[in-house]
Amino acid sequence: MAATDDTVADDDALYVLTAVLLTPAQYPGVLGDDYVAACSSLALEPYAEGYGLVLGQDGGGARWTVVVDDVSLVAVAIASWDCGMEYDLSPDGRSVVSALPGWPLALAVAAPGVPEPHDPAPGPEGSGPVPLTPPDPECWGPAQRRLGADEVASGWAVWRGRAEEGTVRRADGTSGDQDGDEGEGGTARDVVKTPDGTAPRREEGGGSLRHPGVRRALSEARAYLIDPPPPGRIRSAFASGAARTLRVDGPGWSLVARTDDMAFVLLDEEPGEVLPVGRGPELPGLLRSLDALAARPV
């Protein structure tokens, strides 16, 4: 448990449930297309060192997101939990930057021995910040699109296998496999199969390349090589061997790729759809160049 600042009662403690990093190289995609936007959504300055976000409940069960500047402490806690080890994340009060009501992410856990999670009561006359809330899973927009891209990145092997089989599913979990005639210029059906009904072949790039939104996303990603975007809009994480997993975002689109493999694109105008882009002749060079610009975890 970690004490918070005066925003949470002095005699109350925060029951820590989880934590995430907010750095140029690693942050929850739901917060913004880049690190600067993500910090802005939490009213934080985009310091290069970044922050840790500690999510928990106070003694009354209220949801709180505590922002700390001790990034190393939070990183150690996350690494320990990922390895199945216990770690008592207790940030020093001096490292607390702010305590924000609510959670920006949906959590399926709750602290034992306290009331069910709920938003803190507003201050006098409704003062205080609006509680943070996770994106509505019943809607589709930029936050849901980025959340879907994060899901594809974390479950790459599963999504890659579905692309190979021609059974890529929507980011909302429903089937993307559809039958019927293909519309001019490419449709959501390109998410699943090429015109002959087979899974997209890596060397051809897949039917999704006919989709104007996919072409726009790749063109804008290529433009980043000439005019680098804000920090965090291109992020690179370890994959396997010498490969890297890339997460690239832009206005209305998100891209997930492996530098040694293919890519997936999600678009605001295609709710829930995950469009595969085969390796083709141009994708490898684009991915290598984007990786060279990307922010990487230290």
N, C-alpha and C positions, 0 to 999 in steps of 0.2 A: 504494500500500500504506500501511496505517496501523498504527502501533504501538498496542497495547492496554495495559491495566494488568496488575497482577501475576497476574491470573487466567490469562493466557496468558503463556508463557515470555518472559522479558525479551529473549532473543536471537532471538525469533521475531517474524514480522510477520504482519499480517492481509492476505490477498489479497482485496481487496474485489470482490464479485460484483455486488451491487446495494444499494440503500438505499430506505427508505420513511420517511415522516413519521409521527409519533405526536403529534398535536395535537388539540384539541377539534374542529377543523373537518375534519381529514383523518387517518385511520388505517386500518390493515387491519381490515376488519369481522370477520375470524375471531377477533380478540382479545376482543371483547365488544360488548354492545348499546350501550354509551356509552363516553365517554372515561375516566371513572373506573374502569369495569370493565376496560377495555383496559389501563390502567396497573396495576391490581391483578393482572392475569394475569402481569405481568412483575415484580411486586414493586417497583413504582415509585410515587412520590408523584405525584398528578395535578396537577402544576404547570401554571398557565395557559399558560406559554410553550411547553410541550411538549418533545418530544425528537426526535432522529433515530435510526433503527435502521439500523445498517450490517451487512449480512450478508456473510460471507466465510469463508475457510478459513485455518488456520494452516499453517506449513511442513510439518506432518505430515498435512495433509488434513482435520483435524478441523473440524467446523462450529462457527461462533461467531456470535452476534448481539451486536454492540457498541452499547451505548446511549450517545449523546452528547447534550450539552445545547446544542450549536451548531446550532440548527435552521436558521439561514440558510445555513450551509455545505452542509448536506445538501439543502436546497431548491434551491440553485444547481446542485448536482451532478445532481439528478433532472431539472431543467429542461434542462440541457445534454444529458444522455443522450436525453431525449425529442426533442430537435431533431437527433439524430444526431451530436452533437459529442462529442469526447473530453473527459474531465474526470478529473483525478487526485484522487479523494476521499481526503484524508489528514488526518483530524481530529487536532488537537493533543491530546497525552496529557492535558492539563489539562481538556479538555472531556469526557473519558470518565467516564460515571457508573457503568457496570458492564459486565461482559462475561459474557454468558449462554451456556451450551453449547447447541448445536443451532440450528435455524432454525424460526420459527413459520410460515413459508410454504414451499411446495414450489418449488424452483428447478430449472430444466432445464439449467443451466450449471454448470461446475466450473472451478476454477483450473488452468491448464496447469502441467505440471512438478511437481505434487505428487500424493500418493495420492488415490484416489477419496474423495469426501465421506463422512465417518462421524462419529458422535458421539464427543466426547472421552472418554477413559478416566475413570472415576469416581475420586474421591480416596481416601485411605486408609480402609479399612473401609466403602467405598461412600459416603463423605461427599460433600457438594457438591449443588448443585441438580440436579433431574431435567432432562435435556436437553429443549429445546423441540422440538416436532414439529408438522408441519402436520396439519390434519384429515384423517381417513381418507376418501378419495373413495368407498369402498364402503359407507359408513354415511351416515345422515342425522340431523342434529341441529341445535342452534342455530348452531354454527360453520359447518357446511355451508350452512345456510340463509342466513346473512349473506354467506358467500363467493359464493353464487349471486346474491344481490342486487347485490353489487359487480360481478359479471360483467354483469348486465343493465344497470347504470348505465354501465359503460364501453363497452358495445356497444349503446347505445340504438337507433341507427338500424336495426340488424339485427333486434332484438327487436320494434321498432315495426312493421317491415315484415311480420314473421311474424304479428303480431296482425291486421294489415290483411288478410292472406291467409287467416287462420284456421288457420295452421300453426305456432303457438307451440310450441316444443320445451321439453322438460324441462330443468331446470338442470343435469342430469347429461349432457346432450347427446343423449338418446334422444328419439324422437318423442312429442309429447303429443297427437297427432291420434288419436282413438279413435272407434269406431263402436259402435252398440248403443243400448239404451233408456236414458234419463236417469233417475236415481234421484230420489226426493223430496228436496227441499231443496237440490239442486245437488250435483254431484260433481266429480271431477277433470276430467270432460268439459267443464265450463265453462271450463277453461283454454283451450280451443281455439275453440269455436263457441257461438253462441246456439242455442236449441232448434230453429230452422228450418234449422240447418246452415250459416248464413252467419257471416262474421266479425263480432264485436261492433261495433255502430255507436257512434260516439263520443257521440252525443247521448242514447243510451239507457243507457249505463253498462256494458253487457255482461252476459252471463249469470252472471258470477262474483259479482255482488252478491247472488245467492241463497245463496251459500255462507256458512254461519254464521261460519266463520273469517275470511272477508273482511269481513263486517259487523262482527265484533268488532275487527279491526285498524283499520278506519276509525273506529269509535266511540272506541277508545282513543287514536288519533291526534288526534281532535277534542278529547278530554279534556286533551291537552297544552296546548291554548289557555287552559284555565282553571288548570291546575296544571302549570307548565313542568317538564319532565323534567330529569335530570342533563345536564351539558354533553356534546355530541357525539351525543346520541340523535337529534337532528335536524341534518342537515348539508346545506348548500347549496353547489353548485359551478356554475361557469360552463357554460352550454350553447351557445346561439347567439343572436345578437341580444340581446334583453332577457330571454330565458328563462333559467331556472335548472333544474338537475337536483337533485332532492331525494332524500336517503336518510334514511329514518325507521325506527327499530327499536323494538320493544316485546317484552314477554314472549311468546315463541312466534311472532312475526311480523316480517316486514321489508317495507317499502314502498319502491318506486322510482318516481319520477314526474318529469315535466317540467311546469313551471308553465304552459306554453302548450298542454299536450296531456293525455294519459291517464296511467294509473298501472299498475303491476304489483305484486302481492302474493305473497309466499312464506310458507308456513306450516310449522311443525314437524310438524303432523299430516298434511301432504300431501307426502310425500317427493319431492323433485325437481321438483315442479310449480310452474309460473309462471302465476299467474292474472291475466289482464288485467282492468282496470277502466276502462270508457269514461269520457269526460269528464262526461257527465250534467249536471244543473243544480246540484248541490251541490259537486262536486269542485273546480271552479276556486276558489271562495272558501276552501275548506279548504286547498288548496295555497298560496294567497297568504298565508294567516295562518300556516301552518307555516314558510314561507320567511322571514317577518318575525321568527320566533323562532330561526331556524337559525344555527348557527355557520358562519362563512365563512372561507375561506383569506384571509390578509392579503395 
